[in-house]
Amino acid sequence: MANMVEYEATRADFRVEVPEFFNYTGDVIGTRADETPDKVALIAVEPDGLAVSRYTFADLADLAHRTAHLLRHHGIGKGDRVFVQLPRVVEWYAALLGCFQVGAIPMPGTTQLMPKDQSYRINQAGAVAAICDGPGAGHLDEVTDECPSLMTRFVVGADRPGWTTFGAALEAMPAEPGPVERTRSDDPLLLYFTSGTTAHPKMVQHLGSYALGHEITARFWHDLTPDDIHWTVSDTGWAKAAWGKLFGQWIVGAAVVMWNIVGKPDFDRMLGLIGELGVTSFCAPPTLYRAFAQMDLSAYDWSTLRHCTSAGEPLNPEVIETWKSVTGTELYDGYGQTETVCVVANHPSLPVKPGSMGRPAPGVDVDVVDDDGVICADGEEGNIAVGTDPWPVGLFRGYWRDEERTAQVFQHGWYYTGDRAYRDEDGYLWFVGRADDVILSAAYRIGPFEVESALIEHPAVAEAAVVAKPDPDRGNIVKAFIILAPGYQPSDELTVEIQDHVKAITAPYKYPREITYLTELPKTISGKIRRIDLRDMV
């Protein structure tokens, strides 16, 4: 196969070098600020899609230093967890880079989190501080009394009683650089929460070397060099932001774009910005590419665009061909999780097989294995697993404070991702489905347990179960099956009421877009819901 020699040679030779001591802010942002202070690192676009600000590496280093001064002023330092719930604003970078500089551990969360989501995360992690926007601060005020570890609160873009205004506080900090904590590569770096099916969100704690591992993501999936301008469309609360906005891009020296989208994205403006900003590498979820394929793509400037990526679910060939025929760029699929960096990708040197995730990325051993860790034959469905001997840079070490779940996923010398796939004769991996029933909807990962927990809190709901239902626009939607409590009858009005209830107490994207009322749910002898039967009913 064309260029297979180049791909295999890269896999054989590439290594991520991990020093004993590493501080991302000091060693990457600080070094680039010293060597190329005037190079643009961040292009920030305001919600109107028109106002644009550019920040150099020197600007980012200054923001990090000021934030570090502010955190230390409030007694926040190495090992302290900091809950960060901000939209796509420059202050998000200030918060994370400042935390890294002092050795604190940021916990990014989407702005759609509601009070119960916030308190769960803060209490599970023992967070001592929170940095939120105005709406997030308002939600957190409802449950602050339930968060005994929370000592300090910063609000961005607003003034609020009991909160320190982040922007004004930064301005008051000393302008001179502050010390960079001497953190180890195996010290905790940041903490993400990921959804499961039978429990509340799990805590994925990444170490300092995780940042270095994203060189794989940037170099071999996004295909970046220092001359590139990369745009990953992602909410700041998801690990995808770390993949495309924070680590690998600046390690290789590229610039990143961030548009603070408010509400439903303006697709016309989004495509216009690609040409106006000179974007060379673009990454978006399949939902967006499907929407783009319905537009007149010939109306936009594609002269700078050379590389495009997508992940989350396979794209249908028609969308891929439509995009390529107008923009001239292939869509390179990739695969990874909150727990990993990009571990499977359509490598730039290899031809794309539409619908395939690609082949294992350089620096990572990935294969399809059975439940006993035996590698499956070509064409045989099995578990997508990451080899742990040697341990790849960027793979988490386990779910924090959850030894049982950690033991379940690390077995036989593999990390079991919980996803299923098969490998073809050319070594390409083809995604089959999720083993743990997590619902992928418009690039959001939704754990059924979280939705079911919210549903059951409504007085009309006696029992509930949710599954994914295929949808042409969103990939999947959340479909709920409900047994009503005595005294309630199915109706369109009740359906809307239950949907609004879920939106009000958890992140709105999790609400069930369809509800079917049943008199009983299919269950195993032990009482577990048989989701496979429910999926047959969608």
Buried (B, 14 or more C-beta within 10 A) or exposed (E): EEEBEEBBEBBEEBEBEBEEBBBBBBBBBBEBBEEBEEBBBBBBBEBEBEEBEEBBBBBBBBBBBBBBBBBBBBEBBEBBBBBBBBBBBBBBBBBBBBBBBBBBBBBBBBBBBBBBBBBBBBBBBEBBBBBBBEBBBBBBBEBBEBBEEBBBBBBBBBEBEEBBBBBEBBEEBEEEBBEBBEBBBBBBBBBBBBBBBEEBBBBBBBBBBBBBBBBBBBBBBBBBEEEBBBBBBBBBBBBBBBBBBBBBBBBBBBBBBBBBBEEEBBEEBBBBBBBBBBBBBBBBBBBBBBBBBEBEBEEBEBEBBBBBBBBBBBBBEEBBEBBBEBBEBBBBBBBBBBBBBBBBBBBBBBEBBBBBBBBBBBBBBBBBBBEEBEEBEEEEBBBBBBBBEEEBBBBBBBBBEBEEBBEEBBBEEBBBBBBBBBBEEEBBBBBBEBBEBBBBBBBBBBBBBBBBBBBBBBEBBEBBBBBBBEBEEBBBBBBBBBBBEEEBEBEEEBBEEBBEBBBEBBBEBBBBBBBBBBEEBBEEEEEEBEBEBBBEEB
